[in-house]
Amino acid sequence: MRSVKTAKLLILVAAGLSFLFSIYLWFSVDKDQGAFVGLWVPSILSFGALLTNGGGRHE
């Protein structure tokens, strides 16, 4: 159970860092790069949901 909580925390941290990095890119460097990195957030969260739920298998 603890490993699932740790995995969920790491996934949320990764998504949060990606979100913050996309905001930085959007306002400082290039809006296109910021939008591209911003698309990582739902991808990270979806992949994390897939991993933590066992790939859709029911026990």
Summary of the structure (lengths in Angstrom):
residues: 59
radius of gyration: 14.0
end to end distance: 15.2
largest distance: 47.5
contacts: 145
relative contact order: 0.17
helix: 88%
strand: 0%
